[in-house]
């Protein structure tokens, strides 16, 4: 499944700008459409969310 920047932001609980920053930093892989819109594979987003949650858990321990 493909997700838009807004959908990714909602899933991760952050802003659209944070998603764009993550993509520019290479932390979240995206493709760009011919019109320049970023699209994200849901599998990539879910893996990023799992890794982020694991880091949070590790810091809390």
N, C-alpha and C positions, 0 to 999 in steps of 0.2 A: 504494500500500500504506500502511496505517496502522500506526504504531508507538506502543507504550506508553512511559511514562517510563523504565521499566527497560530496555527494548530500546534506547532512544536512549542511555541512559547506557552500556550495553555497547558500542554502536557508536562512541561518542565517547571511551571509556576514562575515564569519570568516574563520579561518584556520582549517584544519583537526585536528591539535594539540589542538586547543581550544575546539573542539567538544569532543575529548578524555578526556580533563581535566574536562569538564562539566559532562561527564558520570562518571568519577572516583569520582567526588565530590558528585554524587547522584542528580545532578540538571537536568539531562537528562537521562531518562531510556532507556537502550539498552539491547538487548539479544546478546549472542555470538553464532556464528555458531560452528560446530564441529571443524572447522579449525581455530577458534579464531577471526574471523572477527566480528566486531560490526554491528548489524542491528537495525534500529530504525523504529518504527511505525510512519507513517506520521502524524497520529492524535496527537501523543505525541509531535512531533516536532512543529506542528502548535500551539498547546496549549502553549508550551514553548515560541514560537515567540510572541504570543498574550500577554502573561504575561510580557515578556521583553519589549514590546512596551508600555504597560500600565505603567510600572515603569518609562520608559523614559518620557512619557507624564506627569506623576505625578511630576517628578523632574523639568521639564520645567515650570510647573505652579507656 
